[in-house]
């Protein structure tokens, strides 16, 4: 703040000693120290207030920038959503115009023809029912390449043939 050298401080101390006197000099020095401390605190408070205001201004500018970007994003998203909705509506309209509903082919609908038959036109599901127990086919060891068992039938096959006979 101020540039005081050592010689200047000595001159000020000698003048203060002559003017104030040796009895009151410690009290005056203490008071001067308190005043200088208050002055330093005041200056630091002003500096911190200025710094805080500058940060507040920066934050406000940043907040405005973020809000602007959010508005731009929202408007672009709304535009894209409107485009998608229009495409979906167009596709739905195309599908509706391309599909014709024949009431005779609806499941559970009675035919409107003059024949009056109870059969519903269209494919019916096919169900397969096994007639008796299903067992896997026996595999001969000779088929698998075992030379020792060539010419012999597996036990399951020979017992099944003997039961038929």
Sine and cosine of phi, psi and omega as CSV:
sin_phi,cos_phi,sin_psi,cos_psi,sin_omega,cos_omega
0.00,0.00,-0.96,0.27,0.09,-1.00
-0.96,-0.28,0.54,-0.84,-0.02,-1.00
-0.97,-0.25,0.99,-0.12,0.04,-1.00
-0.96,-0.26,0.75,-0.67,0.10,-1.00
-1.00,-0.05,0.09,-1.00,-0.04,-1.00
-0.92,0.40,-0.63,0.78,-0.02,-1.00
-0.91,0.42,-0.61,0.79,0.03,-1.00
-0.92,0.39,-0.61,0.79,0.04,-1.00
-0.92,0.40,-0.60,0.80,0.02,-1.00
-0.92,0.40,-0.64,0.77,0.02,-1.00
-0.90,0.44,-0.68,0.74,0.00,-1.00
-0.91,0.42,-0.64,0.77,0.00,-1.00
-0.91,0.41,-0.65,0.76,0.01,-1.00
-0.92,0.40,-0.68,0.74,0.01,-1.00
-0.90,0.43,-0.66,0.75,0.01,-1.00
-0.91,0.42,-0.65,0.76,0.02,-1.00
-0.90,0.44,-0.64,0.77,0.01,-1.00
-0.95,0.32,-0.68,0.73,-0.08,-1.00
-0.97,0.26,-0.73,0.68,-0.12,-0.99
-0.99,0.10,-0.66,0.75,-0.05,-1.00
0.98,-0.18,0.39,-0.92,-0.07,-1.00
-0.94,0.35,-0.40,0.92,-0.04,-1.00
-0.97,0.26,-0.66,0.75,-0.07,-1.00
-1.00,-0.10,-0.07,1.00,-0.05,-1.00
-0.88,0.48,-0.68,0.73,0.02,-1.00
-0.89,0.46,-0.62,0.78,0.01,-1.00
-0.92,0.39,-0.66,0.75,0.02,-1.00
-0.92,0.40,-0.63,0.78,0.01,-1.00
-0.91,0.42,-0.66,0.75,0.04,-1.00
-0.89,0.46,-0.71,0.71,0.02,-1.00
-0.90,0.45,-0.67,0.74,0.02,-1.00
-0.90,0.44,-0.63,0.78,0.05,-1.00
-0.89,0.46,-0.69,0.72,0.06,-1.00
-0.88,0.47,-0.68,0.74,0.01,-1.00
-0.90,0.43,-0.68,0.74,0.04,-1.00
-0.90,0.43,-0.61,0.80,0.06,-1.00
-0.89,0.45,-0.69,0.72,0.04,-1.00
-0.89,0.45,-0.67,0.74,0.02,-1.00
-0.88,0.47,-0.68,0.73,0.02,-1.00
-0.90,0.43,-0.67,0.74,0.04,-1.00
-0.89,0.45,-0.65,0.76,0.02,-1.00
-0.89,0.46,-0.70,0.71,0.01,-1.00
-0.89,0.45,-0.67,0.74,0.00,-1.00
-0.92,0.38,-0.58,0.81,0.06,-1.00
-0.90,0.44,-0.67,0.74,0.03,-1.00
-0.90,0.45,-0.68,0.74,0.03,-1.00
-0.88,0.48,-0.71,0.70,-0.02,-1.00
-0.92,0.40,-0.59,0.81,0.06,-1.00
-0.90,0.44,-0.68,0.74,0.02,-1.00
-0.90,0.44,-0.69,0.73,0.02,-1.00
-0.89,0.45,-0.66,0.75,0.03,-1.00
-0.90,0.44,-0.66,0.75,0.04,-1.00
-0.90,0.44,-0.63,0.77,0.03,-1.00
-0.90,0.43,-0.67,0.74,0.04,-1.00
-0.91,0.42,-0.62,0.78,0.02,-1.00
-0.89,0.45,-0.67,0.74,0.04,-1.00
-0.90,0.44,-0.66,0.75,0.03,-1.00
-0.90,0.44,-0.66,0.75,0.01,-1.00
-0.91,0.41,-0.63,0.78,0.04,-1.00
-0.90,0.44,-0.67,0.74,0.03,-1.00
-0.90,0.44,-0.67,0.74,0.03,-1.00
-0.90,0.43,-0.65,0.76,0.02,-1.00
-0.89,0.45,-0.69,0.73,0.03,-1.00
-0.89,0.45,-0.63,0.77,0.02,-1.00
-0.90,0.43,-0.69,0.73,0.01,-1.00
-0.91,0.41,-0.66,0.75,0.04,-1.00
-0.89,0.46,-0.65,0.76,0.03,-1.00
-0.89,0.45,-0.69,0.72,0.02,-1.00
-0.91,0.42,-0.61,0.79,0.02,-1.00
-0.91,0.42,-0.66,0.75,0.05,-1.00
-0.89,0.45,-0.68,0.73,0.03,-1.00
-0.89,0.46,-0.68,0.73,0.02,-1.00
-0.89,0.45,-0.68,0.73,0.00,-1.00
-0.89,0.46,-0.69,0.72,-0.02,-1.00
-0.92,0.39,-0.62,0.78,0.03,-1.00
-0.93,0.37,-0.61,0.80,0.04,-1.00
-0.92,0.40,-0.64,0.77,0.05,-1.00
-0.90,0.44,-0.66,0.75,0.04,-1.00
-0.89,0.46,-0.70,0.71,0.02,-1.00
-0.91,0.42,-0.65,0.76,0.02,-1.00
-0.89,0.45,-0.63,0.78,0.03,-1.00
-0.91,0.41,-0.64,0.77,0.04,-1.00
-0.89,0.45,-0.71,0.70,-0.01,-1.00
-0.89,0.45,-0.68,0.73,0.01,-1.00
-0.89,0.46,-0.65,0.76,0.02,-1.00
-0.91,0.42,-0.67,0.75,0.04,-1.00
-0.89,0.46,-0.67,0.74,0.01,-1.00
-0.90,0.43,-0.70,0.71,0.03,-1.00
-0.88,0.47,-0.63,0.77,0.03,-1.00
-0.90,0.43,-0.69,0.72,0.01,-1.00
-0.90,0.43,-0.66,0.75,0.03,-1.00
-0.88,0.47,-0.67,0.75,0.01,-1.00
-0.91,0.42,-0.64,0.76,0.04,-1.00
-0.90,0.45,-0.68,0.74,-0.01,-1.00
-0.92,0.40,-0.67,0.74,0.00,-1.00
-0.90,0.43,-0.62,0.79,-0.02,-1.00
-0.96,0.28,-0.44,0.90,-0.02,-1.00
-1.00,0.04,-0.25,0.97,-0.04,-1.00
-0.98,-0.21,0.79,-0.61,0.10,-0.99
-0.91,-0.40,0.66,-0.75,-0.04,-1.00
-0.99,-0.17,0.85,-0.53,0.05,-1.00
-0.98,-0.20,0.93,-0.37,-0.07,-1.00
-0.90,0.45,-0.39,0.92,0.02,-1.00
-0.95,0.30,-0.39,0.92,-0.05,-1.00
-0.99,-0.12,0.02,1.00,0.02,-1.00
-0.96,0.29,0.68,-0.74,0.04,-1.00
-0.90,0.44,0.71,-0.71,0.04,-1.00
0.99,0.13,-0.02,1.00,-0.03,-1.00
-1.00,0.02,0.58,-0.82,0.05,-1.00
-0.99,0.11,0.67,-0.74,-0.01,-1.00
-0.91,0.41,0.60,-0.80,-0.02,-1.00
-1.00,-0.08,0.09,1.00,-0.03,-1.00
-0.95,0.33,0.22,-0.98,-0.03,-1.00
-0.98,0.22,-0.28,0.96,-0.04,-1.00
-0.91,0.40,-0.59,0.81,0.04,-1.00
0.95,0.30,0.31,0.95,0.01,-1.00
-0.96,0.28,0.45,-0.89,-0.05,-1.00
-1.00,0.06,-0.10,1.00,-0.04,-1.00
-0.97,0.26,0.65,-0.76,0.04,-1.00
-0.99,-0.10,0.75,-0.66,-0.03,-1.00
-0.95,0.31,0.50,-0.87,0.06,-1.00
0.88,-0.48,0.22,-0.98,-0.03,-1.00
-0.94,0.33,0.54,-0.84,0.04,-1.00
-0.91,-0.42,0.51,-0.86,0.01,-1.00
-0.93,0.36,0.61,-0.79,0.00,-1.00
-0.98,-0.19,0.75,-0.66,0.05,-1.00
-0.89,-0.46,0.66,-0.75,0.01,-1.00
-0.95,-0.31,0.74,-0.67,0.02,-1.00
-0.88,-0.48,0.79,-0.61,0.02,-1.00
-0.98,0.21,0.64,-0.77,0.00,-1.00
-0.98,-0.22,1.00,0.02,0.00,-1.00
0.98,-0.21,0.05,-1.00,-0.03,-1.00
-0.95,0.32,0.61,-0.79,-0.01,-1.00
-0.98,-0.21,0.85,-0.53,0.03,-1.00
-0.85,-0.52,0.53,-0.85,0.00,-1.00
-0.94,0.33,0.48,-0.88,0.00,-1.00
-0.94,0.33,0.67,-0.74,0.01,-1.00
-0.94,0.34,0.51,-0.86,-0.01,-1.00
-0.92,-0.39,0.79,-0.62,0.01,-1.00
-0.98,0.19,0.62,-0.78,0.03,-1.00
-0.94,0.35,-0.43,0.90,0.01,-1.00
-0.92,0.39,-0.52,0.85,0.03,-1.00
-0.93,0.38,-0.47,0.88,-0.04,-1.00
-1.00,0.10,-0.08,1.00,0.09,-1.00
0.99,-0.12,0.35,0.94,0.03,-1.00
-1.00,0.02,0.95,-0.32,-0.08,-1.00
-0.94,0.35,-0.40,0.92,-0.04,-1.00
-0.95,0.31,-0.49,0.87,-0.06,-1.00
-0.98,-0.21,0.21,0.98,0.00,-1.00
-0.91,0.41,0.75,-0.67,0.01,-1.00
1.00,-0.05,-0.23,0.97,0.04,-1.00
-0.99,-0.16,0.54,-0.84,0.06,-1.00
-0.99,-0.10,0.49,-0.87,0.08,-1.00
-0.90,0.44,0.39,-0.92,-0.06,-1.00
-0.89,0.45,-0.60,0.80,-0.03,-1.00
-0.91,0.42,-0.60,0.80,-0.02,-1.00
-0.95,0.30,-0.68,0.73,-0.03,-1.00
-0.92,0.39,-0.56,0.83,0.03,-1.00
-0.95,0.31,-0.58,0.82,0.01,-1.00
-0.93,0.36,-0.58,0.82,0.02,-1.00
-0.96,0.29,-0.55,0.83,-0.02,-1.00
-0.95,0.31,-0.49,0.87,0.02,-1.00
-0.95,0.33,-0.54,0.84,-0.01,-1.00
-0.95,0.30,-0.48,0.88,-0.08,-1.00
-0.98,0.19,0.00,0.00,0.00,0.00
